[in-house]
Amino acid sequence: MKLRLLAAAAALLLIGGAAGSAAADTPAGQPVQPGAASVVVPAGVSAGVAVFDRQTGTFTEQLNSSTGFRSASVVKLLLALDYLWNRGPDYTVPAADRAWLEPMLRSSNDDAANNYWSDNGGRAIITRMVSRLGLKDTAPPPTGYEGYWGYTALSARDTVTIYRYLLDSAPGPVRDFVMGNLRQSTRCASDKFDQYFGIAGAFTKPWAVKQGWAGSSYEKGTCGPPRTAAATDTASPAPAAADVDLTRPALHSTGTVGAGDRSIVAVFTLHPVGTSYGKAYTDIGRLTRSLNVPGAARPAGWWYGTWSDHVNVRPNPNTGNSPITQLPAGVEVLVGCQARGEEVNVPPYTNEWWAYLPQYNGWISNIYINSPDNKMPDVKDC
């Protein structure tokens, strides 16, 4: 028997259906497959979504695709492109510049973005890229917040335009540099947040992602080996009102999915004030898994909620080795199988069963899984 009464409430993360019209947000010249929209938006979440199938030249999903969201770190795509724009003919990136560009794209390093933003014109970077790429909904940060690159307004359809430029029009070295780094996106971001949500959690590789997150209610990042030093709080101040919502916690997942980068996916979400990172992580995962994404392969297993703060993921079904990482508090995880291992005690409860999490290549005690029994009834044995 294990702790279930408290966990039961966390397990009941009810999803509210919200289907969008496939045709309502269609940009001129960009057809949508009739009846393809199937976006399931969790209750309380505001979303902007676009999925573009490069093979057929059609959108398979659109929901509020022209709505502007504060970009958070997704704007780093534009910062990288601005840097690369006039570096022809060979587009060589010096080692000193790689040292900030690669962490910015792979691990969402904020210091690199801060330096480039301040040294290269700030808002003017966005103005240049809007003109170069023909973006329709993108705008620089509002007056009074010029220094906050994450306050750049960006829509799902403009994000598709950015990726289409990268894949179809950019010089080969530019495409290879940016997309090559996005394919090497790290689970642990520079600020210790787990950034394998959305696309990276819903689909198996090949994929390439640039994620974004911002919210004062998000707890400190705990990804990677636990550490005792406090993480740096990089949350931006939130003014009371603006054309683009700067108040609610944001979590965005963008990138490409499938062989040959077949589908471009852009998912922008805002969550109720006070939402934890684990809850937002779970909700964008559920939304992304509902999408019609041609060419995508979905991981095998069973999705289960977890409870407790920062559950340790271990290399084996025991506590004898140091943790690989820690889960965002209360996040939903994919369970591949389960096995007996070391008995874990959370008085007055005990459990000897462990869940294997294939996306982490690690194990957590079943005592932290939201399930009615010590052994999950529908999950196979390892």
FIMAR-863819 format. One line per 2 residues: number of its first residue (from 1); their letters; for each residue x, y, z of C-alpha. Coordinates in Angstrom, 2 decimals. Each point is the difference from the previous one (the first is absolute). Layout:
NUM) A) X,Y,Z | ... .
! end
This chain:
1) MK) 0.00,0.00,0.00 | 1.35,3.46,-0.82 .
3) LR) -0.89,3.62,0.31 | -3.05,0.43,-2.25 .
5) LL) -2.46,2.44,1.50 | 2.23,2.99,-0.52 .
7) AA) 1.18,-1.32,-3.34 | -3.54,-0.52,-1.28 .
9) AA) -0.66,3.70,-0.18 | 3.16,0.54,-2.01 .
11) AL) -0.95,-2.85,-2.33 | -3.31,1.57,-0.98 .
13) LL) 1.40,2.62,-2.35 | -3.14,0.31,-2.05 .
15) IG) 0.37,1.12,-3.60 | -2.50,2.41,-1.46 .
17) GA) -0.54,-0.47,-3.73 | 0.45,3.06,-2.18 .
19) AG) 0.07,-0.67,-3.72 | 0.98,2.79,-2.35 .
21) SA) -1.28,0.64,-3.48 | 2.53,-1.21,-2.51 .
23) AA) -0.81,2.75,-2.46 | -0.43,3.00,2.28 .
25) DT) 3.69,0.88,0.36 | 1.26,-1.08,-3.42 .
27) PA) 2.52,2.47,-1.47 | -0.44,0.82,-3.66 .
29) GQ) 1.46,-2.69,-2.23 | 0.35,-2.56,2.82 .
31) PV) -2.70,-2.70,-0.39 | -1.30,-2.06,2.89 .
33) QP) -1.15,-3.58,-0.31 | -3.79,0.07,0.55 .
35) GA) -1.12,-1.20,3.38 | 3.55,-0.61,1.21 .
37) AS) -0.14,2.16,3.14 | -0.03,-2.15,3.11 .
39) VV) 1.77,2.08,2.65 | -0.95,-0.98,3.55 .
41) VP) 0.74,2.89,2.35 | 0.14,-0.76,3.76 .
43) AG) -2.37,1.98,2.21 | 1.24,3.48,0.88 .
45) VS) 2.67,0.05,-2.73 | 0.09,2.52,-2.86 .
47) AG) 1.72,-1.34,-3.10 | 1.20,0.98,-3.45 .
49) VA) 0.82,-2.96,-2.24 | 1.17,-0.65,-3.54 .
51) VF) 1.16,-3.26,-1.61 | 1.26,0.19,-3.58 .
53) DR) 0.60,-3.11,-2.14 | 2.89,0.84,-2.31 .
55) QT) -0.69,-3.03,-2.17 | -3.51,1.08,-0.99 .
57) GT) 0.44,3.74,0.52 | -3.01,0.15,2.35 .
59) FT) -0.77,0.85,3.59 | -1.43,-3.00,1.84 .
61) EQ) -0.72,1.99,3.16 | -0.71,3.64,0.71 .
63) LN) -1.44,1.54,3.13 | 0.40,3.72,0.72 .
65) SS) 3.01,-0.21,-2.29 | 0.24,3.77,-0.56 .
67) TG) -0.28,0.89,3.71 | 3.12,1.60,1.42 .
69) FR) 1.61,-1.51,3.12 | 3.02,1.23,1.87 .
71) SA) 2.67,-2.08,-1.61 | 2.18,-0.83,3.00 .
73) SV) 3.07,-1.83,-1.36 | -1.53,-0.87,-3.38 .
75) VK) 1.20,3.46,-1.12 | 3.56,-1.36,0.17 .
77) LL) -0.68,-1.43,-3.47 | -0.22,3.56,-1.30 .
79) LA) 3.10,1.08,1.91 | 1.99,-2.83,-1.58 .
81) LD) -1.32,0.77,-3.48 | 0.76,3.69,0.40 .
83) YL) 3.59,-0.86,0.89 | 0.35,-2.33,-3.01 .
85) WN) -1.80,2.20,-2.53 | 2.99,1.85,-1.49 .
87) RG) 2.80,-2.46,0.64 | 0.24,-1.29,-3.59 .
89) PD) 1.37,-1.34,-2.18 | 1.11,-2.95,2.16 .
91) YT) -1.85,0.96,3.20 | 2.89,-1.05,2.19 .
93) VP) -0.77,0.37,3.70 | 3.16,0.78,2.02 .
95) AA) 0.65,-2.12,3.08 | -0.61,2.96,2.31 .
97) DR) -3.47,0.48,-1.47 | -0.79,-3.72,0.04 .
99) AW) 0.68,0.12,3.73 | -3.14,2.08,0.49 .
101) LE) -2.14,-1.03,-2.99 | 0.11,-3.74,0.66 .
103) PM) -1.03,0.17,3.69 | -2.68,2.55,-0.91 .
105) LR) -1.57,-2.36,-2.55 | 0.62,-3.34,1.74 .
107) SS) -0.42,0.91,3.67 | -1.88,3.30,-0.27 .
109) ND) 2.80,1.94,1.69 | -1.29,3.43,1.03 .
111) DA) 3.37,1.71,0.51 | 0.81,-0.50,-3.68 .
113) AN) -3.33,1.51,-1.03 | 0.46,2.93,2.39 .
115) NY) 3.39,0.84,-1.46 | -1.09,-0.23,-3.62 .
117) WS) -3.15,2.02,0.67 | 1.88,2.83,1.70 .
119) DN) 2.87,0.07,-2.52 | -2.04,-0.11,-3.21 .
121) GG) -2.84,2.44,0.36 | -2.58,-1.74,2.19 .
123) RA) -3.40,0.68,-1.50 | 1.64,0.78,-3.36 .
125) II) 0.93,-3.69,-0.29 | -3.69,-0.90,-0.06 .
127) TR) -0.83,2.80,-2.45 | 2.69,-1.27,-2.36 .
129) MV) -1.18,-3.59,0.16 | -3.68,0.91,-0.47 .
131) SR) 0.95,1.76,-3.24 | 2.35,-2.73,-1.22 .
133) LG) -2.39,-2.91,0.60 | -3.32,1.74,-0.62 .
135) LK) -1.32,-0.80,3.46 | -3.59,1.14,0.61 .
137) DT) -0.57,-0.12,3.76 | 3.50,0.48,1.44 .
139) AP) 0.82,3.23,1.84 | 2.79,1.26,2.28 .
141) PP) -0.46,0.19,3.78 | -2.39,2.77,1.10 .
143) TG) 1.13,3.47,1.03 | 1.48,-0.07,3.45 .
145) YE) 1.22,-3.58,-0.40 | 2.47,0.47,-2.83 .
147) GY) 2.66,-2.06,1.76 | -2.16,-3.12,0.31 .
149) WG) 0.51,-2.01,-3.18 | -2.40,-2.65,1.35 .
151) YT) -2.83,2.56,-0.25 | 0.21,-0.06,-3.80 .
153) AL) -3.43,-0.85,-1.40 | -0.06,-3.15,-2.14 .
155) SA) -2.80,-2.12,-1.45 | -0.22,-3.66,-0.97 .
157) RD) -0.36,0.79,-3.71 | 3.02,2.35,0.06 .
159) TV) 1.98,-2.76,1.69 | -0.90,-2.32,-2.87 .
161) TI) 1.24,2.70,-2.38 | 3.33,0.15,1.86 .
163) YR) 0.51,-3.76,-0.27 | -1.09,-0.04,-3.64 .
165) YL) 2.63,2.63,-0.74 | 2.63,-2.05,1.82 .
167) LD) -0.89,-3.23,-1.81 | -0.89,1.24,-3.47 .
169) SA) 1.67,3.37,-0.65 | 2.95,0.59,2.34 .
171) PG) 3.53,-0.58,-1.32 | 1.10,-3.57,0.71 .
173) PV) 2.57,0.93,2.67 | -2.63,2.08,1.87 .
175) RD) -2.54,-2.83,-0.13 | 2.55,-2.57,1.09 .
177) FV) 1.30,2.11,2.87 | -3.36,0.94,1.51 .
179) MG) -1.82,-3.27,-0.60 | 3.06,-2.02,0.98 .
181) NL) 0.05,1.69,3.38 | -3.76,-0.40,0.49 .
183) RQ) 0.40,-3.73,-0.65 | 2.47,-0.03,2.91 .
185) ST) -2.37,1.71,2.42 | 0.91,-1.06,3.54 .
187) RC) -2.51,-1.31,2.50 | 1.43,2.30,2.66 .
189) AS) 0.00,3.65,-0.97 | 2.64,2.40,1.24 .
191) DK) -2.35,1.15,2.78 | -0.57,-3.64,1.12 .
193) FD) -3.54,-0.25,-1.38 | -0.97,-3.24,-1.74 .
195) QY) -0.74,1.09,-3.58 | -1.12,-3.33,-1.46 .
197) FG) -3.68,0.93,0.15 | -2.45,0.38,-2.87 .
199) IA) 1.55,-1.27,-3.24 | 2.96,-1.63,1.74 .
201) GA) -2.27,-2.02,2.29 | -2.84,-0.78,-2.41 .
203) FT) 2.05,-1.41,-2.88 | 3.04,-2.17,-0.49 .
205) KP) 3.01,1.27,-1.94 | 0.74,1.26,-2.55 .
207) WA) -1.06,3.42,1.22 | 1.60,3.40,0.47 .
209) VK) -1.34,2.44,2.59 | 0.23,3.53,1.31 .
211) QG) -2.00,0.33,3.20 | -1.04,2.97,2.12 .
213) WA) -1.16,0.53,3.58 | -0.64,2.94,2.29 .
215) GS) -1.96,0.35,3.20 | 0.54,1.29,3.51 .
217) SY) -1.97,-2.98,1.41 | 2.42,-2.54,-1.47 .
219) EK) 2.17,-1.51,2.71 | 3.77,-0.08,-0.42 .
221) GT) 1.28,-2.34,-2.67 | 1.19,-3.35,1.32 .
223) CG) 0.98,-1.87,-3.16 | 3.25,-1.94,0.05 .
225) PP) 1.84,-1.20,3.12 | -1.45,1.72,3.10 .
227) RT) 2.00,2.94,1.31 | -0.11,1.96,3.21 .
229) AA) 0.69,3.46,-1.40 | -3.07,2.05,-0.82 .
231) AT) -0.77,0.42,-3.68 | 0.04,3.49,-1.44 .
233) DT) -3.48,1.43,-0.33 | -0.22,1.34,-3.54 .
235) AS) -3.74,0.70,0.06 | -0.88,3.35,-1.56 .
237) PA) -2.28,2.51,1.76 | -3.61,-0.21,-1.10 .
239) PA) -1.84,3.30,-0.62 | -3.71,0.16,0.62 .
241) AA) -1.10,0.37,-3.62 | 1.37,-0.05,-3.54 .
243) DV) -1.12,-0.86,-3.53 | 1.65,-3.39,0.52 .
245) DL) -0.64,-1.78,3.31 | 3.15,0.39,2.09 .
247) TR) -1.52,-1.23,3.24 | -1.08,-3.62,-0.29 .
249) PA) 2.67,-2.75,0.07 | 1.06,-0.95,-3.53 .
251) LH) 1.23,-3.32,-1.37 | 0.70,-0.40,-3.73 .
253) ST) 1.22,-2.87,-2.17 | 1.12,0.54,-3.59 .
255) GT) 1.98,-1.95,-2.55 | -0.11,-2.73,-2.60 .
257) VG) -1.07,-3.65,0.21 | 0.61,-3.03,-2.18 .
259) AG) 2.45,-1.13,-2.65 | 1.10,2.86,-2.21 .
261) DR) -1.57,2.50,2.41 | -3.35,-0.90,-1.50 .
263) SI) -2.21,1.93,2.43 | 0.53,3.41,1.57 .
265) VA) -1.72,0.29,3.38 | -0.58,3.17,2.01 .
267) VF) -1.84,-0.16,3.33 | -0.30,3.13,2.16 .
269) TL) -1.76,-0.25,3.36 | -0.92,2.26,2.91 .
271) HP) -1.07,-1.43,3.35 | -1.94,1.35,2.99 .
273) VG) 1.99,2.18,2.38 | 1.58,-2.18,2.65 .
275) TS) 0.33,-3.09,-2.21 | 3.01,-2.15,0.87 .
277) YG) 2.55,-1.00,-2.59 | -0.98,-3.66,0.31 .
279) KA) -3.68,0.77,-0.65 | 0.80,2.19,-3.01 .
281) YT) 2.43,-2.66,-1.26 | -2.73,-2.64,0.26 .
283) DI) -2.63,2.16,-1.69 | 2.13,0.95,-3.02 .
285) GR) 0.91,-3.67,-0.30 | -3.63,-1.05,-0.15 .
287) LT) -0.79,2.73,-2.53 | 2.94,-0.95,-2.23 .
289) RS) -0.87,-3.69,0.08 | -3.48,0.86,-1.33 .
291) LN) 1.37,1.54,-3.19 | -0.11,-1.40,-3.52 .
293) VP) 3.72,0.05,-0.86 | 0.83,-1.80,-3.25 .
295) GA) 3.16,-2.06,0.14 | 0.09,-0.06,3.80 .
297) AR) 0.75,-3.15,1.97 | -1.40,-0.22,3.50 .
299) PA) 1.81,-1.72,2.88 | -1.43,-3.25,1.40 .
301) GW) -1.09,-0.17,3.61 | -2.58,1.20,2.51 .
303) WY) -0.39,3.58,1.20 | -0.32,0.41,3.77 .
305) GT) -0.04,2.96,2.33 | 2.48,0.31,2.86 .
307) WS) -0.15,1.69,3.38 | 2.55,1.48,2.41 .
309) DH) 2.63,2.61,-0.68 | 2.97,-0.72,-2.24 .
311) VN) -0.10,-3.80,-0.12 | 3.44,-1.52,-0.62 .
313) VR) 0.50,-1.94,-3.25 | 2.52,-2.79,0.68 .
315) PN) 2.19,-2.01,-2.40 | -1.27,-3.26,1.58 .
317) PN) -3.09,-1.02,2.03 | 1.68,0.83,3.28 .
319) TG) 1.43,2.95,1.92 | 3.58,-1.25,-0.08 .
321) NS) 1.16,2.38,-2.74 | -0.17,3.75,-0.33 .
323) PI) -3.09,1.30,-1.83 | 0.19,0.66,-3.72 .
325) TQ) -2.35,2.96,0.38 | -3.13,1.11,1.82 .
327) LP) -3.51,0.28,-1.41 | -1.88,3.28,-0.07 .
329) AG) -2.36,-0.13,2.97 | -3.19,-1.93,-0.76 .
331) VE) 0.77,-0.54,-3.68 | -1.58,-2.67,-2.20 .
333) VL) 2.49,-2.62,-1.24 | 0.12,-2.79,-2.57 .
335) VG) 0.46,-3.42,1.64 | 1.51,-2.69,-2.21 .
337) CQ) -0.15,-2.92,2.42 | 0.35,-0.82,3.71 .
339) AR) 2.15,-2.30,2.11 | 0.58,-0.96,3.63 .
341) GE) 2.93,1.74,1.63 | 1.02,1.55,3.29 .
343) EV) -2.86,0.56,2.42 | -0.68,3.69,0.49 .
345) NV) -1.62,1.37,3.16 | -2.09,3.15,0.25 .
347) PP) -1.51,-0.66,3.44 | -2.45,-1.55,0.49 .
349) YT) 0.21,-1.35,-3.57 | 2.50,-2.28,-1.74 .
351) NE) 0.47,-1.17,-3.58 | 2.52,-2.32,-1.66 .
353) WW) -1.12,0.66,-3.60 | 1.82,2.43,-2.28 .
355) AY) -1.04,1.65,-3.27 | 2.40,0.19,-2.95 .
357) LP) -0.20,3.37,-1.80 | 1.37,-0.53,-3.54 .
359) QY) 0.20,3.71,-0.74 | 2.41,0.43,2.92 .
361) NG) 1.65,-3.43,-0.26 | -0.55,-0.24,3.73 .
363) WI) -2.28,-1.21,2.80 | -2.27,1.46,2.65 .
365) SN) -1.65,-1.79,2.89 | -3.64,-0.88,-0.65 .
367) IY) -0.75,1.60,3.34 | 0.02,3.33,-1.87 .
369) IN) -2.31,-1.18,-2.81 | -3.70,0.89,0.08 .
371) SP) -1.42,-3.53,-0.14 | -2.44,-1.86,2.28 .
373) DN) 2.42,-2.85,0.73 | 3.69,-0.46,0.66 .
375) KM) 0.30,-1.72,-3.36 | -1.58,1.89,-2.89 .
377) PD) -2.77,-2.24,-1.38 | 0.45,0.69,-3.72 .
379) VK) 3.80,0.32,-0.27 | 2.06,-2.99,-1.12 .
381) DC) 2.88,-1.43,2.04 | 3.49,0.86,-1.18 .
! end
